[in-house]
Amino acid sequence: MKTNFFKIFAAGTLAVLFSFTFVQKKTKLYIIGDSTAANKQEKAYPETGWGMALQSYFKPDVTVDNRALNGRSTKSFRAEKRWDPILGQLKPGDYVFIEFGHNDEKVDKPTVGVSLADFKINLVNYVKETRSKKAFPVLLTPISRRSFKNGVLIDSHGDYPRITRQVADSLNVPLIDMLAKTESLLTRLGDEPSIKLFNYVDSGNVNYPNGKKDDTHLSPEGAKQVAGLVVKGIKELKLSLAKSLK
């Protein structure tokens, strides 16, 4: 009788321990950044952030928590207290993908734009605070706009990507150079064919009655392809996340 009781007790204890271990192995991947990655409201469809497509590349043991927001910069994301709850929830082994630049460069908007020097300080702070929680920061340069001139793709981000690369190098942070990857993709496709990756909508659309020609924000197809480039970067860097890719 006692023997059976202890067997049942031991089995139950092991089940609880295994269950706890399984829960502990779950990883959260936070995305902080701007509208190119952000979740979109239904009224914006077909505009789609690449962060919306990223979960589909992962097995269930990784949860993508996309906190990127339209119009935010390294400055305004923190000033609006968007970073605080993420930092409070971070657990050892979690990831924070940090992609800013599109709005930081808007220095004519003092609540959003920042100088290159302040951009660097802000990125450094995000990295150090993430590491203080024993979580893993990953820096991403901003994705390319579809800005062709006479058939040649023109960079519109100035020195902000360079600063991101510099911070990654100086602090030994994994870097996914999304600008380089998306520039390569757009150049390979060419001017007109690359339209399909962006939020181009004919007139008469329920959300865009007058149509839309947007060379910054992505279409569902563009979001899927850009998320695929993020995944490619994860594999190239050999991040532990790569084990959880489908």
N, C-alpha and C positions, 0 to 999 in steps of 0.2 A: 504493500500500500504506500509506504513511505517512498519506496524506489520509484513507483509510478508518479507520485507527486513531484519528486525532484526532477524527473525526466520532463514532465510537463512544464515545470517552472523554468528549467534550463532552456527548453525549446522556445518558450515565450520570451525569455530574456534575450536570446539570440535574435529572435524576430524583431524585437524592439531595436536592438543594436544595429541590425542590418538596415532597418527602416531609417534610423537616424543617420547612418552613414550615407544612405542614398540621398536623403534630403541635403546633407552637408555638401554633396558633390555638385549640386546644382549651382550654376554660375550665372550671374547677371552681367549683361553687357549694356552699359549706359551709353547713349549718344548725346553729347551736348554740342550745339552748333546753331545753324541758321536755317532759313527756309528751304535750302537745297536738300536738306536731310529730313526736315520736319514732317510729322504727321499732319495731314490736311483734313479740313472739314469737308463734308459732302458738297457744300456749295462751291468749293474750289475745283472739284473734279472736272476734267481729267488731270489737273496738276497733282503730281505725286512726288513725295520726298523719297530719296533713296533709302532712308532709314525704315520706311514702311515695307520695303521689299527684303530687308536683310534677314528677318526671322525665318523666311522660307528656306534659307540655305543651311539652317542649323537643326540638329536633333533636339528633342525635348529637354535635354539637360542644360541647354543654354537658353536663357530668356532675354530677348532684346527689349530694353526699356528706353524707348526713344523720347528724350526730353528736349530735343532741338526745337527751336521756335522761330517763326517768321520774324525777320527784322532784327534779330539779336546779334550782338557782338560780344567779344570777350568782356567788355565793360558792362553793357546793359544786362547781360545774362546774370552777372553777379549782383549788380545794383538792384535788380528787381527781385532778389532773393530766390532766384531759380536754382542756384547752385547749392544753397544751404541744405535743403532736404535730401539731395543726392548724397552729399558728403556725410550727412547724418545716417544714411542707410547703407553706405558702402561697407562691404564685408571683405575680409581677406580673400584674395583670389578673384574678386570681381574685376571687370574691365571698364575703363572710361575712354571712349573714343571722342577725341576733341578736334572738331573741325570748324574753324572760324576764318574770317578774312573778307567775305563778301560785304559785310556791313562795317567792319572795323575801318575799312579804307574810306568810308564816307565822313571825312573829317569836317565837312561843312555842317554836320549834325552833331553838336557837342555832347548830347546825351548818349550817342551811339558810337561815333567815330573816335578813333584813338591814333596817336602818333605811333610810328614804328617802335620807338623806345618803350612806350606804354604797352603796346601789343606784346612785346617780348616779356615784360614784367608780368602781364596778365597770364600768359601761357605758362611761364615758370611757376606761378602760384598755383594754377590748376594741377600741374604735374606734381609739385611737392605735396600739396594737400591730399591728392589721390594716394600718393605713396605713403603718407602718414597713416593711412588706414590699411596699409599692406595690400592695397589694390593696385592694378596695373594700368597706367596711363598709356595711350597710344595717340600720337599726333597725326593729323591728316591735313594736308594742304587743301585749300578750297578747290572745288571742281571748276573746270573751265566754263566760261560762257561761250555761247555759239556766236563768236564775233569774227566773221570772215571779212577780209577786205581783198578784193580782186582775187578771190579764190584761196587766199592765205589766211590761216587762223592767227588772230592777234591776241596776245596776252593782255588781259584787262585788270590784273590784280597788283601790278606794281611790285614792290619789294616785300609785301606781306608773306607770300609763300617762302621767300628766302629766309625771313625771320623764323618761320615755323621750322624750316630745315635746320637752322642754326641752333635753335633751342633743343631740337631732337639730338643733334650732334653733341652739344655741350653737356647735356644732362643724361646722355645715353638712353634716350627714349625711343622705342620703336616708332618708325615713321612710315606711313603709307602715303606716297606722293601722288595724291589724287589729281593734282593739276597735271602732272606729267602723264598719268594714265589716261585721263579724259582728253587731253590734247592729242594724244596718240590715236585714241578712238575717233575723235572728230575729224582729224586730218585724214585718217584712213577712209572714213566714209565720204568726206568731201562736203562742200557747202550745202547743196540742196538735199542730198540723201540724209544728212544729219538732222534735218528738221524733225524727223520722226521721233527723235529722242527728247524733244522739247514740247512745251505746252502751246502747240499751235492748234487752234480750234476754228472751224468754219462758222460763219454767222448762222444764227438760228439755234445754236446750242442752248439748252435750258439755263446753263450757268453763265454763258457768254453770248447773249443775244446778238451782239455786234461782232462776234468773233474775237480771236486773241492771237497775237504773235509775240511769244515770250521766249527770248533767247537765254534766259537764266534758269527758269524752273523746268522741271522734267515732266515728261509724259509717263504713263505706266510702263511703257517699254523702256524709256530712258532710265527710270528708277531701277528697273530690274537689271539693266546692263551695268549701271554705275555700282549698284550693290554687288554685282558679280566682280567688279574690279576691286572693291573693298575685300571681298573674299579672296581674290587672287593675292592681295597684299598680305592677308593673314597667313596664307600658305607660304609665301615667299619669306616672311619673317619667322616662320616656324613657331608661331605663338601656340600656347597650350590650347587655345580655342580651336585650332585646326583639327584636333582629335574629335571635336563635336560637329564637324561639318558633315553634311549628308554625302 
